[in-house]
Amino acid sequence: MYYLTKELFFPPVETASPEGIVAVGGDLSPERLVLAYNSGIFPWFEDDEPILWWSPPERMVLFFEDLKISKSMRNIINQRKFKVTFNTAFRDVILNCKKISRKDQQGTWITDNMVEAYCKLHELGIAKSVEVWQDDELVGGLYGVDLGHIFCGESMFSKVSNASKMSFIALAKQLEMANYRLLDCQVYNDHLASLGCVEIEREDFIYLLKS
């Protein structure tokens, strides 16, 4: 296991452990986070753990042509039940992602330090958010890191049915229009699969990231 020092460095992702841990330690400075995401690496750890840096052997991604919008979701979009905005309430979005209760998960991996680190990235124009509103109330959204050709999604939340789907679909459509290569969703879950996301090999993801 590689232990980071103050030097801005990550070992090659090919040296990751079988589950995908590339390195341990370091900090959450903007410079290190930017280097991490541009290297195909992201932080993921619990509050009582050292910082763990991951590049899993399979990466969950969305290729925009594969986006799945169900008939019921199309009806919701057409009915204009939600209003979608971009980058208007970043801190509120990440705090909701931190607080929201999730099935089969105790607590949250979004620590207070993570909140401040990503809010700093947002101030620098690197981390961005999508907000979903209903009757002027924030009911869903997501945030992530924008690399200019790939958007690395970090977390999403929903207070009412379909609000997180709405944020995901809106983001995917915007990225597609801006000619992004893909939307990175990091690791598999059924919700992402239902929206059209698929797993690809780490080496394929790194190729798309670097090309």
Disulfide bonds with the S-S distance in Angstrom:
none
